[in-house]
Amino acid sequence: MTRPADPARLAVDRSTPLDEVVAAVRAWLEEHLPRPWLEAGRAGGPAAVREVRPRAAYEEWYPVFAASGLVVPTWPVAYGGLDLPVAAARAIERELAPFHLGRLNPLGLNLAAPALFAHGTEEQRLRFLPPIVRNEEVWCQLFSEPGAGSDLASLATRAERDGDRWLVTGQKVWSTWAHVADFAVLLARTDPDVPKREGITYFLLDLHQPGVEVRPLRHLTGDVDFNEVFLDRAVVPDTHRVGGVGEGWRVANATLSGERQMVSGAGSGGVDRIGGRGVEHVIELARHTGANTDPAIRQELARCYAEERIRDWTNQRVRAGVRAGRAPGPESSVGKVHQGELNQRVQLLAVRVLGAAGAAWPGPGLRPEVRGMLRSRANTIEGGTSEVNRNIIGERVLGLPREPDPYRGVPWREVPRS
Ligand SMILES: Cc1cc2nc3c(=O)[nH]c(=O)nc-3n(C[C@H](O)[C@H](O)[C@H](O)COP(=O)(O)OP(=O)(O)OC[C@H]3O[C@@H](n4cnc5c(N)ncnc54)[C@H](O)[C@@H]3O)c2cc1C
């Protein structure tokens, strides 16, 4: 039986002319967005919305947004979207932008979903994608291990078949939001007797079970974002395996390139998520503190501003390619390296512009700019380090020789590991 259409869902389809889509979005915002948010967005854009909209209130309201289909306009209706063409999605984004309607569950949308679209079964997509869109099931990523980060394919967590299910044992680390997540995309070794990339399988793991222990890690800013995850015969039904047994590396690549796009700002995640605010905020700050009269600061601001534009254009190229049906290529590595290093410079500049107020301030907790600067230190590590992404660019864009690997073709079991 098909579910009746939700009254909050936008009444548009692929054949709706663009101007009618835009009119429908405006009418939807007028009807469904809480008045103070609507007025703030109209008067002062995202910055004004941030002032009047606590995060908890946004999370509470979010199901109304999800029911509209506007969270993922290009996705099929059955998965929670509106099945609209890319041009309509772009017009929608422009309409929504002033109201700062960020997508919740970014790891579900950007990491799990690409793998399900590329390699999942229809049953898996119908089961998992709609609750991702509605933020009812929060996702995290269990890939990295204490001995497998940059060289992810050397991972040692093992999955053993037990009838129509798998038992997973091992340790994962740096697992962002695992302490609040319900499900994880997981890589595990199913065959140690073949070369490392050939013996990995990709699973969807339910985190609410006795074989899963999540231990939070506190980072530099004092916040808890990521965790260690210990797996002791955690159960995954075979129906939650994505792709063939031993084909997990191929499936993982859909997740990893989604991650690079997200972290580079080309996906639905934004600069806000990865440390601090954009350069416009720093320019505003410099006006406020008077630092904008310092020629060295002005030069640095201009340079960051120009680079942010370049980054946006690079991201737009990646997005346009993906929307046109091309797999994101090594250009997402270019964006990842640039975004990570640029954001660190922007956040450092924000603290420099603050002067003494960036070193001491009244009240408890960190100043947002200081928190942003500290958080941004991870930008050149998370989602693949800058060094490793430069290797990818060197090999796949510049055509340089591959990095030597003395263990190429050797069974994983025989490769020495730390
Ligand atoms: C904030 C944050 C969030 C994260 N979230 C997640 C998550 O949710 N899920 C998840 O699975 N993982 C997550 N990670 C892990 C992340 O993917 C790894 O930290 C990253 O891939 C690097 O691995 P590593 O830490 O083991 O460093 P290593 O691989 O040990 O690298 C150490 C150093 O050696 C360099 N290096 C390594 N190999 C090479 C090479 N071939 N050539 C040149 N230099 C090299 C690296 O660049 C680095 O400087 C997160 C990390 C951070 C910082």
PDBQT file of the ligand as one rigid body, heavy atoms in Angstrom, charges set to zero:
ROOT
HETATM    1  C1  LIG A 501      37.607  15.323  13.497  1.00  0.00    +0.000 C 
HETATM    2  C2  LIG A 501      37.765  13.956  12.911  1.00  0.00    +0.000 A 
HETATM    3  C3  LIG A 501      36.655  13.200  12.648  1.00  0.00    +0.000 A 
HETATM    4  C4  LIG A 501      36.774  11.920  12.119  1.00  0.00    +0.000 A 
HETATM    5  N1  LIG A 501      35.621  11.194  11.903  1.00  0.00    +0.000 NA
HETATM    6  C5  LIG A 501      35.725   9.921  11.466  1.00  0.00    +0.000 A 
HETATM    7  C6  LIG A 501      34.558   9.104  11.352  1.00  0.00    +0.000 A 
HETATM    8  O1  LIG A 501      33.436   9.538  11.650  1.00  0.00    +0.000 OA
HETATM    9  N2  LIG A 501      34.704   7.834  10.958  1.00  0.00    +0.000 N 
HETATM   10  C7  LIG A 501      35.910   7.310  10.615  1.00  0.00    +0.000 A 
HETATM   11  O2  LIG A 501      35.946   6.162  10.223  1.00  0.00    +0.000 OA
HETATM   12  N3  LIG A 501      37.051   8.050  10.712  1.00  0.00    +0.000 NA
HETATM   13  C8  LIG A 501      36.979   9.339  11.136  1.00  0.00    +0.000 A 
HETATM   14  N4  LIG A 501      38.123  10.107  11.271  1.00  0.00    +0.000 N 
HETATM   15  C9  LIG A 501      39.410   9.489  11.006  1.00  0.00    +0.000 C 
HETATM   16  C10 LIG A 501      40.151  10.041   9.795  1.00  0.00    +0.000 C 
HETATM   17  O3  LIG A 501      39.603   9.544   8.609  1.00  0.00    +0.000 OA
HETATM   18  C11 LIG A 501      41.630   9.639   9.968  1.00  0.00    +0.000 C 
HETATM   19  O4  LIG A 501      42.112  10.341  11.102  1.00  0.00    +0.000 OA
HETATM   20  C12 LIG A 501      42.468   9.982   8.769  1.00  0.00    +0.000 C 
HETATM   21  O5  LIG A 501      42.122   9.204   7.661  1.00  0.00    +0.000 OA
HETATM   22  C13 LIG A 501      43.966   9.808   9.065  1.00  0.00    +0.000 C 
HETATM   23  O6  LIG A 501      44.225   8.558   9.634  1.00  0.00    +0.000 OA
HETATM   24  P1  LIG A 501      45.074   8.414  10.978  1.00  0.00    +0.000 P 
HETATM   25  O7  LIG A 501      44.510   9.357  11.978  1.00  0.00    +0.000 OA
HETATM   26  O8  LIG A 501      45.136   6.966  11.333  1.00  0.00    +0.000 OA
HETATM   27  O9  LIG A 501      46.520   8.952  10.610  1.00  0.00    +0.000 OA
HETATM   28  P2  LIG A 501      47.701   8.103   9.894  1.00  0.00    +0.000 P 
HETATM   29  O10 LIG A 501      47.152   7.385   8.712  1.00  0.00    +0.000 OA
HETATM   30  O11 LIG A 501      48.410   7.290  10.930  1.00  0.00    +0.000 OA
HETATM   31  O12 LIG A 501      48.615   9.288   9.398  1.00  0.00    +0.000 OA
HETATM   32  C14 LIG A 501      49.613   9.929  10.224  1.00  0.00    +0.000 C 
HETATM   33  C15 LIG A 501      50.348  10.946   9.388  1.00  0.00    +0.000 C 
HETATM   34  O13 LIG A 501      51.057  10.277   8.312  1.00  0.00    +0.000 OA
HETATM   35  C16 LIG A 501      50.699  10.835   7.051  1.00  0.00    +0.000 C 
HETATM   36  N5  LIG A 501      50.624   9.782   6.030  1.00  0.00    +0.000 N 
HETATM   37  C17 LIG A 501      50.042   8.557   6.174  1.00  0.00    +0.000 A 
HETATM   38  N6  LIG A 501      50.144   7.866   5.028  1.00  0.00    +0.000 NA
HETATM   39  C18 LIG A 501      50.787   8.660   4.139  1.00  0.00    +0.000 A 
HETATM   40  C19 LIG A 501      51.183   8.496   2.772  1.00  0.00    +0.000 A 
HETATM   41  N7  LIG A 501      50.927   7.389   2.105  1.00  0.00    +0.000 N 
HETATM   42  N8  LIG A 501      51.824   9.534   2.183  1.00  0.00    +0.000 NA
HETATM   43  C20 LIG A 501      52.082  10.697   2.861  1.00  0.00    +0.000 A 
HETATM   44  N9  LIG A 501      51.744  10.888   4.167  1.00  0.00    +0.000 NA
HETATM   45  C21 LIG A 501      51.097   9.897   4.780  1.00  0.00    +0.000 A 
HETATM   46  C22 LIG A 501      49.324  11.442   7.288  1.00  0.00    +0.000 C 
HETATM   47  O14 LIG A 501      49.043  12.464   6.340  1.00  0.00    +0.000 OA
HETATM   48  C23 LIG A 501      49.437  11.970   8.706  1.00  0.00    +0.000 C 
HETATM   49  O15 LIG A 501      50.060  13.223   8.707  1.00  0.00    +0.000 OA
HETATM   50  C24 LIG A 501      38.034  11.392  11.801  1.00  0.00    +0.000 A 
HETATM   51  C25 LIG A 501      39.184  12.161  12.057  1.00  0.00    +0.000 A 
HETATM   52  C26 LIG A 501      39.061  13.430  12.615  1.00  0.00    +0.000 A 
HETATM   53  C27 LIG A 501      40.298  14.218  12.893  1.00  0.00    +0.000 C 
ENDROOT
TORSDOF 0
